[in-house]
Amino acid sequence: ALDRREKKSGHDYLKTAVILSLNTGIRKGTLMSLLWEDINFESHTMFLRAAIMKGGKSAVLPLNDIAFNNLLDWKKYTGRDSGFVFPGNGNRLRDTKKPFERVLRDAEIENFTWHCLRHDFASQLAMKGVPLHIIQKLMCHASIDMTQRYAHLSPNSLDDAVRLLEK
């Protein structure tokens, strides 16, 4: 549905924003507040300033190749290297709800919000066996309790754990 949207109206922010969310777990408000200066293309990282973070603490997060290349393409397309990554009318982009809902409707996806992209990020990591303390850091959760909700998705069952002693 995102590809069809781009084909119809040309390259736009929504596909890049969704791909970034799926590959970084970043909250929508933080994503829309990113500045180009927050993106370090040399180290493949993004700096999440305390001022744009829900918990008020800054973080530096790695960008995988998918997120990095999408940001690079978006930068080339927009021709911008300063200001907001996703600019709106003289400021940051504010309303993604209606376009996102249209894409979801076109894709026949129900009961899904932007925040589900964040959950998907954490769930994918848990299912690939990434330790919860690493997921916690990537999600910028203040406590491991918030991250625990993904523990049931981990392929490492209790049986697998005790069988490690047999080897």
PASEBA-1860 file (N, C-alpha, C; in nm, 3 decimals):
! residues 167
1> ALDRREKK> 0.083/-0.120/0.000/0.000/0.000/0.000/0.087/0.126/0.000 ~ 0.201/0.121/0.071/0.292/0.236/0.071/0.355/0.254/-0.066 ~ 0.389/0.143/-0.131/0.444/0.152/-0.267/0.342/0.209/-0.364 ~ 0.217/0.164/-0.351/0.111/0.217/-0.439/0.091/0.366/-0.415 ~ 0.097/0.407/-0.289/0.084/0.549/-0.257/0.194/0.631/-0.323 ~ 0.316/0.580/-0.317/0.428/0.650/-0.379/0.415/0.655/-0.531 ~ 0.370/0.544/-0.587/0.353/0.539/-0.732/0.250/0.642/-0.779 ~ 0.147/0.657/-0.699/0.036/0.747/-0.732/0.073/0.895/-0.713
9> SGHDYLKT> 0.137/0.926/-0.599/0.161/1.067/-0.568/0.309/1.105/-0.561 ~ 0.397/1.012/-0.592/0.539/1.043/-0.587/0.597/1.017/-0.450 ~ 0.727/1.024/-0.444/0.801/0.997/-0.319/0.751/1.091/-0.209 ~ 0.713/1.032/-0.096/0.672/1.117/0.015/0.724/1.062/0.146 ~ 0.695/1.131/0.252/0.751/1.102/0.383/0.702/0.971/0.445 ~ 0.581/0.928/0.412/0.516/0.822/0.489/0.591/0.689/0.484 ~ 0.634/0.648/0.366/0.706/0.521/0.356/0.837/0.527/0.434 ~ 0.910/0.636/0.420/1.036/0.651/0.494/1.010/0.648/0.644
17> AVILSLNT> 0.908/0.717/0.689/0.876/0.722/0.832/0.837/0.585/0.886 ~ 0.756/0.511/0.811/0.715/0.377/0.854/0.836/0.284/0.860 ~ 0.920/0.288/0.757/1.040/0.202/0.756/1.132/0.236/0.872 ~ 1.149/0.364/0.900/1.231/0.404/1.016/1.172/0.353/1.146 ~ 1.041/0.364/1.160/0.976/0.317/1.282/0.992/0.166/1.299 ~ 0.975/0.092/1.191/0.988/-0.053/1.197/1.131/-0.099/1.226 ~ 1.228/-0.018/1.191/1.367/-0.058/1.204/1.443/0.009/1.318 ~ 1.375/0.098/1.390/1.438/0.163/1.505/1.354/0.155/1.631
25> GIRKGTLM> 1.225/0.133/1.617/1.136/0.130/1.733/1.108/0.268/1.790 ~ 1.145/0.371/1.718/1.131/0.508/1.766/0.983/0.546/1.780 ~ 0.952/0.621/1.883/0.815/0.671/1.901/0.783/0.773/1.791 ~ 0.656/0.783/1.754/0.617/0.872/1.645/0.652/1.018/1.675 ~ 0.626/1.065/1.795/0.656/1.204/1.829/0.805/1.234/1.821 ~ 0.886/1.137/1.863/1.031/1.153/1.855/1.076/1.154/1.710 ~ 1.021/1.062/1.632/1.054/1.054/1.489/1.024/1.185/1.418 ~ 0.907/1.240/1.442/0.867/1.363/1.374/0.944/1.485/1.423
33> SLLWEDIN> 1.013/1.471/1.536/1.093/1.582/1.590/1.241/1.572/1.555 ~ 1.278/1.467/1.483/1.419/1.450/1.445/1.465/1.562/1.353 ~ 1.585/1.609/1.379/1.651/1.706/1.292/1.758/1.633/1.212 ~ 1.791/1.687/1.097/1.898/1.625/1.017/2.028/1.620/1.096 ~ 2.052/1.717/1.181/2.175/1.717/1.260/2.178/1.604/1.363 ~ 2.061/1.540/1.389/2.054/1.426/1.481/2.101/1.296/1.414 ~ 2.111/1.299/1.283/2.150/1.180/1.208/2.299/1.187/1.177 ~ 2.372/1.086/1.220/2.515/1.080/1.191/2.534/0.976/1.081
41> FESHTMFL> 2.554/1.024/0.959/2.566/0.934/0.845/2.700/0.861/0.844 ~ 2.799/0.914/0.914/2.929/0.847/0.920/2.926/0.726/1.014 ~ 2.862/0.743/1.129/2.858/0.633/1.226/2.730/0.550/1.219 ~ 2.639/0.585/1.127/2.511/0.514/1.112/2.433/0.513/1.243 ~ 2.422/0.629/1.304/2.349/0.642/1.429/2.255/0.761/1.426 ~ 2.161/0.761/1.518/2.077/0.880/1.536/2.080/0.918/1.683 ~ 2.087/1.047/1.704/2.090/1.102/1.838/1.950/1.145/1.875 ~ 1.897/1.088/1.980/1.764/1.125/2.028/1.782/1.221/2.144
49> RAAIMKGG> 1.758/1.348/2.117/1.777/1.453/2.216/1.679/1.436/2.331 ~ 1.723/1.469/2.452/1.637/1.459/2.570/1.507/1.536/2.551 ~ 1.514/1.648/2.484/1.396/1.734/2.465/1.286/1.667/2.382 ~ 1.321/1.567/2.302/1.220/1.502/2.218/1.185/1.361/2.265 ~ 1.245/1.323/2.378/1.223/1.188/2.431/1.116/1.187/2.539 ~ 1.034/1.083/2.539/0.928/1.070/2.638/0.984/1.070/2.780 ~ 1.093/0.998/2.802/1.151/0.989/2.935/1.245/1.104/2.970 ~ 1.268/1.194/2.874/1.353/1.310/2.900/1.502/1.280/2.907
57> KSAVLPLN> 1.542/1.161/2.859/1.684/1.125/2.857/1.727/1.104/2.713 ~ 1.843/1.157/2.679/1.893/1.141/2.543/1.947/1.000/2.522 ~ 1.958/0.961/2.395/2.010/0.829/2.360/2.071/0.837/2.221 ~ 2.165/0.749/2.196/2.221/0.733/2.062/2.189/0.591/2.020 ~ 2.120/0.578/1.907/2.079/0.446/1.861/2.139/0.416/1.725 ~ 2.174/0.289/1.702/2.230/0.250/1.573/2.120/0.243/1.467 ~ 2.160/0.265/1.343/2.069/0.250/1.229/2.113/0.126/1.151 ~ 2.021/0.033/1.129/2.057/-0.079/1.044/2.061/-0.031/0.899
65> DIAFNNLL> 2.103/-0.116/0.809/2.118/-0.074/0.669/1.986/-0.030/0.606 ~ 1.877/-0.094/0.644/1.747/-0.057/0.588/1.711/0.085/0.629 ~ 1.721/0.114/0.758/1.689/0.248/0.808/1.785/0.351/0.750 ~ 1.913/0.319/0.751/2.015/0.411/0.702/1.993/0.446/0.554 ~ 1.973/0.345/0.472/1.955/0.369/0.328/1.828/0.445/0.298 ~ 1.722/0.420/0.374/1.598/0.496/0.355/1.617/0.642/0.393 ~ 1.689/0.666/0.501/1.717/0.805/0.539/1.804/0.874/0.434 ~ 1.902/0.802/0.384/1.990/0.857/0.281/1.911/0.892/0.155
73> DWKKYTGR> 1.822/0.802/0.113/1.736/0.828/-0.004/1.644/0.947/0.020 ~ 1.588/0.954/0.142/1.498/1.064/0.176/1.573/1.197/0.173 ~ 1.694/1.195/0.224/1.777/1.316/0.225/1.806/1.362/0.081 ~ 1.841/1.267/-0.005/1.868/1.300/-0.146/1.741/1.354/-0.211 ~ 1.628/1.291/-0.183/1.503/1.334/-0.244/1.464/1.476/-0.200 ~ 1.476/1.501/-0.071/1.435/1.633/-0.020/1.539/1.740/-0.049 ~ 1.664/1.698/-0.067/1.770/1.795/-0.090/1.802/1.876/0.033 ~ 1.763/1.825/0.149/1.782/1.899/0.274/1.892/1.835/0.357
81> DSGFVFPG> 1.967/1.918/0.425/2.062/1.867/0.522/2.055/1.945/0.653 ~ 1.949/2.024/0.667/1.925/2.094/0.793/1.774/2.102/0.815 ~ 1.738/2.133/0.938/1.597/2.140/0.973/1.542/2.002/1.005 ~ 1.411/1.992/1.006/1.344/1.867/1.042/1.358/1.764/0.931 ~ 1.377/1.639/0.971/1.382/1.529/0.874/1.248/1.519/0.802 ~ 1.140/1.540/0.878/1.006/1.537/0.822/0.941/1.673/0.846 ~ 0.970/1.768/0.757/0.918/1.904/0.779/0.770/1.916/0.745 ~ 0.706/2.007/0.814/0.567/2.040/0.785/0.562/2.184/0.738
89> NGNRLRDT> 0.457/2.252/0.769/0.444/2.393/0.730/0.533/2.480/0.817 ~ 0.658/2.494/0.778/0.751/2.578/0.852/0.802/2.518/0.982 ~ 0.758/2.401/1.014/0.797/2.336/1.138/0.806/2.186/1.111 ~ 0.788/2.105/1.215/0.788/1.961/1.194/0.652/1.915/1.146 ~ 0.650/1.803/1.078/0.525/1.742/1.034/0.446/1.700/1.158 ~ 0.320/1.731/1.161/0.241/1.701/1.281/0.141/1.587/1.260 ~ 0.065/1.593/1.153/-0.045/1.497/1.138/-0.012/1.390/1.035 ~ 0.012/1.271/1.086/0.031/1.156/0.998/-0.087/1.061/1.008
97> KKPFERVL> -0.180/1.091/1.096/-0.288/0.997/1.127/-0.375/0.964/1.005 ~ -0.425/1.064/0.936/-0.514/1.038/0.822/-0.444/0.965/0.708 ~ -0.325/1.011/0.665/-0.257/0.936/0.558/-0.223/0.792/0.600 ~ -0.182/0.774/0.725/-0.149/0.640/0.773/-0.273/0.552/0.776 ~ -0.386/0.607/0.821/-0.511/0.530/0.823/-0.555/0.492/0.681 ~ -0.534/0.581/0.583/-0.567/0.547/0.444/-0.482/0.432/0.393 ~ -0.354/0.434/0.426/-0.265/0.325/0.384/-0.307/0.195/0.448 ~ -0.339/0.198/0.577/-0.385/0.078/0.646/-0.514/0.025/0.584
105> RDAEIENF> -0.606/0.114/0.553/-0.731/0.073/0.489/-0.703/0.009/0.353 ~ -0.616/0.072/0.274/-0.580/0.017/0.143/-0.513/-0.119/0.154 ~ -0.438/-0.139/0.261/-0.369/-0.267/0.283/-0.459/-0.368/0.354 ~ -0.581/-0.326/0.387/-0.679/-0.409/0.458/-0.625/-0.456/0.594 ~ -0.561/-0.362/0.664/-0.509/-0.389/0.799/-0.600/-0.318/0.898 ~ -0.649/-0.392/0.997/-0.740/-0.336/1.096/-0.674/-0.337/1.235 ~ -0.728/-0.254/1.323/-0.683/-0.248/1.463/-0.531/-0.231/1.473 ~ -0.482/-0.132/1.405/-0.337/-0.109/1.398/-0.313/0.040/1.409
113> TWHCLRHD> -0.219/0.078/1.495/-0.183/0.219/1.510/-0.034/0.235/1.483 ~ 0.012/0.358/1.478/0.153/0.383/1.456/0.237/0.317/1.566 ~ 0.184/0.317/1.688/0.258/0.259/1.800/0.282/0.109/1.780 ~ 0.197/0.044/1.700/0.216/-0.098/1.671/0.348/-0.123/1.597 ~ 0.396/-0.023/1.523/0.525/-0.036/1.455/0.637/-0.050/1.558 ~ 0.626/0.024/1.666/0.723/0.017/1.776/0.718/-0.122/1.841 ~ 0.598/-0.171/1.864/0.583/-0.305/1.922/0.639/-0.411/1.828 ~ 0.617/-0.394/1.699/0.668/-0.490/1.602/0.821/-0.495/1.608
121> FASQLAMK> 0.885/-0.378/1.618/1.030/-0.372/1.629/1.079/-0.458/1.746 ~ 1.021/-0.436/1.863/1.063/-0.510/1.982/1.029/-0.659/1.969 ~ 0.914/-0.689/1.914/0.872/-0.829/1.898/0.965/-0.904/1.803 ~ 1.002/-0.840/1.692/1.093/-0.904/1.596/1.228/-0.934/1.662 ~ 1.278/-0.838/1.740/1.405/-0.860/1.810/1.394/-0.976/1.909 ~ 1.287/-0.979/1.986/1.268/-1.085/2.085/1.260/-1.221/2.016 ~ 1.187/-1.229/1.905/1.173/-1.356/1.834/1.304/-1.402/1.771 ~ 1.396/-1.309/1.749/1.527/-1.345/1.694/1.628/-1.373/1.804
129> GVPLHIIQ> 1.582/-1.372/1.930/1.667/-1.410/2.041/1.752/-1.298/2.100 ~ 1.722/-1.173/2.066/1.798/-1.062/2.124/1.765/-1.054/2.273 ~ 1.866/-1.045/2.359/1.840/-1.038/2.503/1.754/-0.917/2.540 ~ 1.670/-0.935/2.640/1.578/-0.830/2.680/1.648/-0.701/2.724 ~ 1.764/-0.711/2.786/1.831/-0.588/2.829/1.879/-0.507/2.707 ~ 1.908/-0.571/2.598/1.944/-0.500/2.474/1.820/-0.435/2.414 ~ 1.710/-0.509/2.411/1.584/-0.453/2.360/1.545/-0.333/2.444 ~ 1.563/-0.343/2.576/1.532/-0.232/2.666/1.609/-0.106/2.624
137> KLMCHASI> 1.738/-0.121/2.597/1.820/-0.006/2.558/1.774/0.051/2.423 ~ 1.745/-0.037/2.328/1.702/0.008/2.196/1.566/0.077/2.200 ~ 1.481/0.032/2.291/1.347/0.091/2.304/1.348/0.215/2.394 ~ 1.462/0.238/2.460/1.475/0.349/2.555/1.374/0.338/2.668 ~ 1.350/0.214/2.711/1.263/0.192/2.826/1.341/0.223/2.954 ~ 1.277/0.290/3.046/1.342/0.325/3.173/1.366/0.202/3.259 ~ 1.274/0.105/3.249/1.290/-0.015/3.331/1.270/-0.139/3.245 ~ 1.324/-0.249/3.292/1.310/-0.376/3.221/1.165/-0.424/3.225
145> DMTQRYAH> 1.087/-0.376/3.322/0.946/-0.416/3.332/0.870/-0.386/3.204 ~ 0.895/-0.271/3.144/0.827/-0.236/3.019/0.865/-0.333/2.907 ~ 0.988/-0.377/2.909/1.039/-0.464/2.803/0.995/-0.609/2.823 ~ 0.964/-0.646/2.945/0.926/-0.783/2.978/0.808/-0.834/2.895 ~ 0.723/-0.745/2.847/0.606/-0.790/2.773/0.643/-0.864/2.645 ~ 0.769/-0.853/2.602/0.813/-0.921/2.480/0.882/-1.054/2.511 ~ 0.901/-1.084/2.638/0.976/-1.203/2.678/0.910/-1.332/2.627 ~ 0.779/-1.337/2.623/0.710/-1.458/2.579/0.737/-1.490/2.432
153> LSPNSLDD> 0.786/-1.393/2.358/0.813/-1.414/2.216/0.951/-1.473/2.192 ~ 1.033/-1.473/2.294/1.170/-1.523/2.280/1.169/-1.672/2.251 ~ 1.253/-1.716/2.156/1.258/-1.859/2.124/1.325/-1.942/2.234 ~ 1.386/-1.874/2.328/1.458/-1.945/2.435/1.362/-1.985/2.546 ~ 1.310/-2.104/2.535/1.216/-2.151/2.637/1.292/-2.202/2.759 ~ 1.220/-2.230/2.863/1.282/-2.284/2.984/1.348/-2.419/2.953 ~ 1.282/-2.501/2.871/1.340/-2.631/2.833/1.474/-2.613/2.764 ~ 1.479/-2.517/2.670/1.604/-2.491/2.598/1.714/-2.448/2.695
161> AVRLLEK> 1.678/-2.369/2.793/1.776/-2.318/2.888/1.839/-2.432/2.969 ~ 1.760/-2.521/3.024/1.817/-2.629/3.106/1.890/-2.731/3.020 ~ 1.852/-2.746/2.895/1.921/-2.839/2.805/2.063/-2.791/2.773 ~ 2.088/-2.663/2.790/2.223/-2.612/2.768/2.324/-2.677/2.862 ~ 2.278/-2.721/2.979/2.365/-2.787/3.075/2.406/-2.927/3.030 ~ 2.332/-2.984/2.938/2.362/-3.119/2.888/2.478/-3.120/2.790 ~ 2.516/-3.004/2.742/2.620/-2.999/2.637/2.756/-2.977/2.694
END
